[in-house]
Amino acid sequence: MKIAIVNSMTPFVYGGAEFLADSLKDKLIEYGHEVQVIRFFFSWMPIDNIIDAMMTARLTKLVNVDMVIGLKFPAYLIPHENKKLWLLHQFRQAYDLSGTIYDFFSPDDHSQKIKRSIIETDNLYLKQLEGKIFTNSYVVSDRLMKYNGINSEVLFPPLMDANLFRYEDTGDYIFYPSRVNHSKRQHLAVEAMQYTKSKVKLILAGKGDNTNDEDYIFEKIEKLNLSEKVTYINRFISQQEKADYFSKCLGGIYIPYDEDSYGYVTLECIHSQKPVISCTDSGGTDIVVKDGQTGYMTEPSPQALAQAIDKLYEDKKKAFDMGKNGLSLIKQLGISWETVIRKLTK
């Protein structure tokens, strides 16, 4: 079967959504399909660009394609007679992020009309796909039902190369690899290190969405005099490098604000048999981060994070045991590519 995976993109930004699209392509090919990822440029500033992108998707005709799998707004609006969604997220500024610091829609009539247009378009075209919509987390499914009244089925995303991640040793550092921006809250992890009482260290790795994001982390480390405790590798490290860091770390940390899914970082950490620290407001991470069992869930404050980090350092036996528990939980949840491919292609 010839399958097109359609996704939205911002130039020079490569994160979990982009990695999932490429992983899905590779796995579908392994299962005998012909597959291409089609990426649509999407810019939301100025806000009129949103309408342009929605129209571009609706006017696109994919020929010589047996099936379409849509991932993100507005690419998932592409018309096709055989289409399923593996919905990563809608345009959240029109939904649950409305009225928060991440909402850039102004109260003027023009901006609000665009916001309403996004919702009405989702209501129309996603409703037509009911029964063919999968999501990557309960958070996304719950949002789709709450705001649009549309049913969906959760389909958890696995790692592409889980066998790469392994346990070697329990070290003295916490590892946080991720795209760097304000919503991923690497700055909160840095701030926590000023309150730790143990000899634990923090290693961050990842490129910033822009240089300001990177500069902010470097400035925070310098201002708090944490150069001996915090290392920031400001580039995208390879999968092998990431696996090596995870294999010898004390534990991982992933503390985004209200993220839809559990994130690849949590799975990479768990497959390395290490505990994960996350926050109570981090959204979908609570699927795999169970407080005291597979890691620690803390309040989103530097002090609370510091206490969790110190607990891992002070009781490495428990840290080791929690890392083992994570693997069992993944098996219980049925997180596998076999499940994903069967659901999406049947």
Secondary structure, DSSP 8 states (H G I E B T S, - for coil): -EEEEEEEE-TT---HHHHHHHHHHHHHHHTT-EEEEEEEE---SSTHHHHHHHHHHHT----S-SEEEEEETTGGG---SSEEEEEEE--GGGTTTTTSTT----SSHHHHHHHHHHHHHHHHHHHTTTTSEEESSHHHHHHHHHHH----EE-----TTGGG-------SEEEEES-BSGGGTHHHHHHHTTT--SS-EEEEE--BSSHHHHHHHHHHHHHTT-TTTEEEE-S---HHHHHHHHHH-SEEE---SSBSS-HHHHHHHHHTT--EEEETTSBGGGGT--BTTTEEEE-SSHHHHHHHHHHHHH-HHHHHHHHHHHHHHHHHHT--HHHHHHHHH-
